[in-house]
Amino acid sequence: MSKPKTDTAFTEDVAELYESALVPMIFVPYARDLAERTSRLAPRDVLEVACGTGVVTRAMADSLPAECAIVATDLNPAMVARGEAVGTSRPVTWRQADVMELPFPDESFDAAVCQFSVMFFPDRVAAYREIRRVLRPGGAFLFSVWNSIQDNEFADAVTSALVHLYPDDPPLFLARTPHGHGSPTDIESDVREAGFENCVLIQRDDVSVAANPELPAVAYCQGTPLRNEILARDPDGLARATAVAAEALRARFGDGPIEGRISGVVVVAS
């Protein structure tokens, strides 16, 4: 599916709710896993691309030794600003940067990390080549990708609810972009075409927990670019769409604290 420019529009409003609602609900366990895998490589320096609001940055700051330099970058200034404001347990370098044209010399880093963001790259193979360029010989690129939306239950329930709300023009951001690149064959093909010789894929499931159905409804409808699609269809409809999503989550998972499966792929390329 083609991807509109709004799919990468992480504005200040989105960044705030992304960090407060979505990050603790789905990103934290994968961030810790990615940081631990990176730590085992004993890198001297790490580049993070598409760092978002810094969930992996914080995990790496906690798990990597103080002498390991961490540079966290993102295309969206609002996300970088939010990550820097939240802070880390030790100093890291925050910088706005486009993965398609990284502002670093060749062979600058021992490792590169990217969590759940390669799906947003306009040309994944070209982006992977650019990441490979800034890695030293023997360096590693670690990244994660969500599996299909059917394997990620909260996102699936929200998308289904909005398809019913807007049947003539359904907002499909979640299915199209975050959950649109989980094919192991495609992932490995892209990585090898970019020049990486080794590629290991690890399937990893976890559980997403929310205090109530309203929390994931707000997280997805207002804390992701899905917000842009809703507002494009109905400038005054954000609250209504969020309420419809919450009701769908309540019908599927119950009231009060709810749990849903989340599923992704961790990739280690070298």
Backbone hydrogen bonds, N-H to C=O, Kabsch-Sander energy under -0.5 kcal/mol:
donor,donor_aa,acceptor,acceptor_aa,energy
7,D,4,P,-1.8
8,T,5,K,-1.7
9,A,6,T,-1.4
10,F,8,T,-1.4
11,T,9,A,-1.1
15,A,11,T,-3.0
16,E,12,E,-2.1
17,L,13,D,-1.4
18,Y,14,V,-2.8
19,E,15,A,-2.1
20,S,16,E,-2.1
21,A,17,L,-2.7
22,L,17,L,-1.3
23,V,18,Y,-2.4
25,M,21,A,-0.7
26,I,22,L,-2.2
27,F,22,L,-0.7
27,F,23,V,-1.5
28,V,23,V,-1.4
31,A,27,F,-2.3
32,R,28,V,-2.3
33,D,29,P,-1.8
34,L,30,Y,-2.5
35,A,31,A,-2.4
36,E,32,R,-2.3
37,R,33,D,-2.2
38,T,34,L,-2.1
39,S,35,A,-2.4
40,R,36,E,-1.7
41,L,37,R,-0.5
41,L,38,T,-1.3
42,A,39,S,-1.7
46,V,69,A,-2.8
47,L,111,A,-2.4
48,E,46,V,-0.5
48,E,71,V,-3.3
49,V,47,L,-0.5
49,V,113,V,-2.4
51,C,73,T,-3.0
54,G,51,C,-2.1
58,R,54,G,-2.6
59,A,55,V,-1.6
60,M,56,V,-2.9
61,A,57,T,-2.4
62,D,58,R,-1.6
63,S,59,A,-1.7
64,L,60,M,-3.0
68,C,65,P,-2.0
69,A,44,R,-1.8
69,A,67,E,-0.7
71,V,46,V,-2.6
72,A,70,I,-0.5
72,A,93,T,-3.3
73,T,48,E,-2.5
73,T,71,V,-0.5
74,D,95,R,-1.1
79,M,76,N,-0.7
80,V,76,N,-1.8
81,A,77,P,-2.7
82,R,78,A,-1.9
83,G,79,M,-2.6
84,E,80,V,-2.6
85,A,81,A,-2.0
86,V,82,R,-2.2
87,G,83,G,-2.2
93,T,70,I,-2.6
94,W,92,V,-0.6
95,R,72,A,-2.3
97,A,74,D,-1.7
99,V,97,A,-0.5
101,E,98,D,-1.9
102,L,99,V,-0.6
104,F,102,L,-1.1
107,E,133,R,-2.4
108,S,105,P,-0.5
108,S,134,V,-1.6
109,F,134,V,-2.4
110,D,45,D,-1.4
111,A,45,D,-1.2
112,A,140,A,-2.3
113,V,47,L,-2.6
114,C,142,L,-1.9
116,F,114,C,-0.6
116,F,144,S,-1.0
120,F,117,S,-2.2
121,F,118,V,-1.2
127,A,123,D,-2.3
128,Y,124,R,-2.9
129,R,125,V,-2.2
130,E,126,A,-1.9
131,I,127,A,-2.2
132,R,128,Y,-2.6
133,R,129,R,-2.0
134,V,130,E,-1.2
135,L,132,R,-1.0
136,R,109,F,-2.9
139,G,136,R,-2.6
140,A,110,D,-1.6
141,F,269,A,-3.3
142,L,112,A,-2.9
142,L,140,A,-0.5
143,F,267,V,-2.3
144,S,114,C,-1.5
145,V,265,V,-2.4
146,W,178,P,-0.6
147,N,263,S,-2.6
149,I,179,H,-0.5
151,D,148,S,-1.5
152,N,149,I,-1.5
153,E,151,D,-0.5
153,E,261,R,-1.9
156,D,152,N,-2.1
157,A,153,E,-2.3
158,V,154,F,-2.2
159,T,155,A,-2.3
160,S,156,D,-2.4
161,A,157,A,-1.9
162,L,158,V,-2.0
163,V,159,T,-2.0
164,H,160,S,-1.5
165,L,161,A,-1.6
166,Y,162,L,-2.4
169,D,166,Y,-0.8
172,L,170,P,-0.8
176,R,172,L,-3.0
177,T,173,F,-2.8
179,H,174,L,-2.1
180,G,177,T,-1.5
187,I,183,S,-2.6
188,E,184,P,-2.5
189,S,185,T,-2.2
190,D,186,D,-2.5
191,V,187,I,-2.2
192,R,188,E,-2.4
193,E,189,S,-2.2
194,A,190,D,-1.5
195,G,192,R,-1.4
196,F,191,V,-1.7
200,V,268,V,-2.3
202,I,266,V,-3.0
203,Q,201,L,-0.5
204,R,264,G,-2.8
206,D,262,I,-2.7
208,S,260,G,-3.5
210,A,258,I,-2.5
215,L,212,N,-0.9
217,A,213,P,-1.3
218,V,214,E,-2.6
219,A,215,L,-2.6
220,Y,216,P,-2.5
221,C,217,A,-2.3
222,Q,218,V,-2.3
223,G,218,V,-0.8
223,G,219,A,-1.1
227,R,224,T,-2.3
228,N,225,P,-0.7
229,E,225,P,-1.2
230,I,226,L,-2.3
231,L,227,R,-2.4
232,A,228,N,-1.7
233,R,229,E,-1.2
233,R,230,I,-0.5
234,D,230,I,-2.2
237,G,234,D,-2.6
241,A,237,G,-2.8
242,T,238,L,-2.2
243,A,239,A,-2.2
244,V,240,R,-2.3
245,A,241,A,-2.3
246,A,242,T,-2.3
247,E,243,A,-2.1
248,A,244,V,-1.9
249,L,245,A,-2.2
250,R,246,A,-2.4
251,A,247,E,-2.5
252,R,248,A,-1.7
253,F,249,L,-2.9
254,G,250,R,-2.0
258,I,210,A,-2.6
260,G,208,S,-2.2
262,I,206,D,-2.2
264,G,204,R,-2.4
265,V,145,V,-3.0
266,V,202,I,-3.0
267,V,143,F,-3.7
268,V,200,V,-2.5
269,A,141,F,-3.0
269,A,267,V,-0.5
270,S,198,N,-1.9
